[in-house]
Amino acid sequence: MQDTLMSIQIIPRTPNNDNVIPYVDEAIAIIDQSGLNYRVGALETTVQGDMNECLILIQSLNDKMVELQCPSIISQVKFYHVPEGISIETLTEKYD
């Protein structure tokens, strides 16, 4: 059951102080490949799934940054958990 909304912002320290945007694009590609419903925002991405899927996704995102040789990664994460189920649209439909 999709009972969790997770908002995540990945802030990698890039090798040679490269532009961070290509690394963020790689993170968004991992989110897309997860098959979970998501919405990219200006400063963070919101993902809809169950708690376990969201936690696994955080690990995958950090693994990708390590694979890209980032010396450190900050992952800012927020969870909204509703046991009966929740969707992104539940919180955003009046603004869409």
C-alpha positions as CSV (number, residue, x, y, z in Angstrom):
1,M,0.0,0.0,0.0
2,Q,1.2,3.5,-0.8
3,D,1.1,4.9,2.7
4,T,4.1,7.3,2.6
5,L,5.1,10.5,0.9
6,M,8.8,11.2,1.1
7,S,10.3,14.4,0.0
8,I,14.0,14.2,-0.7
9,Q,16.8,16.6,-1.6
10,I,20.2,15.2,-2.5
11,I,23.1,17.6,-2.0
12,P,26.3,15.8,-3.2
13,R,29.7,17.3,-2.8
14,T,31.0,16.8,-6.3
15,P,34.4,15.7,-7.4
16,N,36.5,18.8,-8.4
17,N,33.6,21.0,-7.3
18,D,31.8,20.3,-10.5
19,N,28.3,21.6,-11.2
20,V,25.8,19.7,-9.0
21,I,22.9,19.7,-11.5
22,P,24.1,16.7,-13.6
23,Y,24.4,14.7,-10.3
24,V,20.9,15.8,-9.3
25,D,19.7,14.7,-12.8
26,E,21.3,11.3,-12.1
27,A,19.4,11.1,-8.8
28,I,16.1,11.9,-10.5
29,A,16.8,9.2,-13.1
30,I,17.1,6.7,-10.2
31,I,13.8,7.9,-8.8
32,D,12.2,7.5,-12.2
33,Q,13.6,3.9,-12.6
34,S,12.1,3.0,-9.2
35,G,8.7,2.9,-10.8
36,L,7.3,5.0,-7.9
37,N,5.0,8.0,-8.5
38,Y,7.0,11.2,-8.0
39,R,6.9,14.9,-8.6
40,V,10.0,17.0,-9.1
41,G,9.9,20.4,-7.4
42,A,12.3,23.3,-7.5
43,L,14.3,22.3,-4.4
44,E,13.2,18.7,-3.7
45,T,11.4,15.7,-5.2
46,T,8.4,14.1,-3.6
47,V,7.9,10.3,-3.9
48,Q,4.9,8.2,-3.2
49,G,5.2,4.6,-2.0
50,D,5.3,2.5,1.0
51,M,7.9,3.3,3.7
52,N,10.2,0.4,2.8
53,E,10.3,1.4,-0.8
54,C,11.1,4.9,0.2
55,L,13.9,3.8,2.5
56,I,15.4,1.5,-0.2
57,L,15.3,4.5,-2.7
58,I,17.3,6.7,-0.3
59,Q,20.0,4.0,-0.2
60,S,19.9,3.7,-4.0
61,L,20.3,7.4,-4.4
62,N,23.3,7.6,-2.1
63,D,24.8,4.5,-3.7
64,K,24.6,6.3,-7.1
65,M,26.4,9.4,-5.7
66,V,29.2,7.2,-4.3
67,E,29.4,5.4,-7.7
68,L,29.8,8.9,-9.3
69,Q,32.7,9.5,-6.9
70,C,31.1,12.1,-4.7
71,P,33.2,12.5,-1.6
72,S,30.1,13.2,0.6
73,I,26.4,13.4,0.2
74,I,23.7,15.2,2.3
75,S,20.2,13.7,2.0
76,Q,17.5,15.9,3.4
77,V,14.4,13.7,3.8
78,K,10.9,14.3,5.1
79,F,8.2,11.6,5.5
80,Y,4.4,11.9,5.8
81,H,3.1,8.5,6.7
82,V,-0.7,7.7,6.6
83,P,-1.4,4.0,7.4
84,E,-4.7,4.2,5.4
85,G,-2.9,5.4,2.3
86,I,-1.8,8.8,0.8
87,S,-1.1,10.2,-2.6
88,I,0.8,13.3,-3.7
89,E,-2.5,14.6,-5.2
90,T,-4.2,14.5,-1.8
91,L,-2.0,17.4,-0.7
92,T,-1.6,19.2,-4.0
93,E,-4.8,18.8,-6.0
94,K,-6.2,22.3,-5.1
95,Y,-3.0,23.8,-6.5
96,D,-2.8,21.8,-9.7
